[in-house]
Amino acid sequence: MRVNIDEIKEGGLDRSWDLTREQVDGMVSGDQAGYRSEAPLKLEAHLDRVDRRVLLRARGQVALKAPCGRCLTSVPVQVPLDFRMTFVPEDQYAAPPSKGDDDVERAESGASFEPTSLDEETYSGKEINLDPVVREQLILALPPYPVCRDSCKGLCAVCGANLNEKECGCDRKVPDPRWAGLEKFRNT
């Protein structure tokens, strides 16, 4: 998904892209929850130019499936995408000015960015590649731990049976190994 900035006129530019299931799978691959695409993603975008900056507003919805984090059954997940991003030319992008003692405070907290620059990306040349931005926004929108329902009982730790379907009867009480030496006194 590339946009030539010369195509963005005064009233802005509306674009839409249809991403195939394979493209969406490539974007969510590597996620620990194991998401897979159920359908293509249609992404609608509006781009405006302000001097050399480009403002992007995009929205879409993607249908995914993932194994339940408790019982491993397949769970359909609808992930809405709705984000804004500002693209700044690399030659205009400057790090925020140094503030002395604030730099030490920022280094101690681990933060290396300013809140105002969170929705900014850089570009060079006449084209903006939206693929990495859409991938990032999709990954940020994913639920980290999908479950089939809030009351999911999960799997039996002993036999692996799905406890939502039937109670297996296994003794799932795990004794504390620190008390195992006292077990012989209980039986006498």
Secondary structure, DSSP 8 states (H G I E B T S, - for coil): -EEEGGG-BTTBEEEEEEE-HHHHHHHHTT-TT--EESS-EEEEEEEEEETTEEEEEEEEEEEEEEE-TTT--EEEEEEEEEEEEEEEETTT-------THHHHHHHHHT--S-GGGTTEEEE-TTEEE-HHHHHHHHHHHS-SS--S-TT---B-TTT--BTTT-----------GGGGGGHHHHT-
